[in-house]
């Protein structure tokens, strides 16, 4: 009795009569001296020239020689074929970074906006947002930094470092607003929102306060879930961030009811299983359907009357202390 699968076809063991032996070409590895690309590109090969100027620019940028790096990136760009989009994006990012390091803000923003329009996946958009954040920080534009961070939080909602950074920037802005004397309602400067609508400085401070609370609370919620998978210095960093968030919340002094409401809204999508499966790196932006910051979190808290409720709670607490 034969067991299923225990017999073999004799042809398996027969030598192939028609087998043609092929001799593989020998491979000679190319050996390059250290920093070989620092020499002049004396070649007609466009690809070789592209490599030389790209590597040279990267090295100059690392050495903080931004003017030299900008020149080499610009030269490299002229040797990149139109179809090589990945290298072209990389070089344009280098030009943008050199530009803002050289205090050429308009040039950096122009290139960044161009890269945003050409972005086709989440990796591209993440790089653009991080560049916008770097430009804002370079020129001390904290409000633009908040906008970029809100978009990063929307694109990568389970990244605690974006939330912590957002909260820290809002907290710093809030401290600056408290330290600056309020302008006269008649002669003081009037800030404008998009579209020319005047802003209320007090309302702006309330919104900064709420966003700071949101960011620190969301950071604590995310780290509490992610720390189970962490160890060593990563765990130490997470514990340090949670401690910073706790200390900041103590200074911000939200009421217990406010903390509870924010935690409820910000934990609605925090499913550990979903967080492990969530991976947007490289996904197409078409049909991604990333909800913006306001729709996903902010509007829910505003519609709940949180700012007004917080003022009422604080007033009641102050009255009880006086009694």
Secondary structure, DSSP 8 states (H G I E B T S, - for coil): ---TT----GGGGS--SS---------------TTGGGS----S-HHHHHHHHHHHHHHHHHTT-HHHHHHHHHHHHTTS-TT-HHHHHHHHHHHHHHHHHTT-HHHHHHHHHHHHHH--BHHHHHHHHHHHHHHHHHTT-HHHHHHHHHHHHHHSTT-HHHHHHHHHHHHHHHHHHHHS----TTTS---B-TTS-B--HHHHHHHHHHHHHHHHHHHHHHHHHHGGG--HHHHHHHHHHHHHHHHHHHHHT--HHHHHHHHHHHTTT--HHHHHH---TT-BSTT-----HIIIIIHHHHHTTHHHHHHHHHHHHHHHHH-
